[in-house]
Amino acid sequence: MDAVVYQGPKEVAVEEVEEPELQHPNDVVIDITTSCICGSDLHMYEGRTA
């Protein structure tokens, strides 16, 4: 499946990753079709976090 992967400050990519698997009885897998970046995510995107 395709996923957006954080690779470093101001660098993200769409990569092929393994399908998620249920690991616990209460786990769920959801299909996200649309997303955006939140203001709180910009700290990591811009490299201002460890």
N, C-alpha and C positions, 0 to 999 in steps of 0.2 A: 504494500500500500504506500501511497505517497504521504509524506509528512514534512512540515516546515521544521527545520533543524537550525538551532542557534549555533553558529560556528565561531563567534567572537564579536567584539564591538563593531557595530554597523555592518555585520555580515551574517545573513541568514540564507538558507538554501532549501529548495524542495528536493528531498531525497527519498529513495525507496527504502522502507524499513519493514521489519517483520510485522505480521498481523498480531494484534494484542491477544492475549489468552487470559481466560478467567483463572484466577489462582485461589480464590476463597469463595465459599458459598454465597456471600453477599455481594460479590463483584458484579459489575455491569459493564458492558461495552456500548458506547454511544457513537453515533456517526455525526460528526460536525461538518456541515456543508458550507458555512460562512463564518468568518472570524475577522477580528481587527485587533490592533494593538492598543492597549490601555495606557494611559499616562503613567501609571506606576510601573509598567513594563519598560518604559523608555530608559530608566536608570540602567538596567542590564543591557539593553540594546546599545546605549551610548558608551558602555564600558565603565560606568561609575559604581559598580559593585564588584565584590570579590568573586 
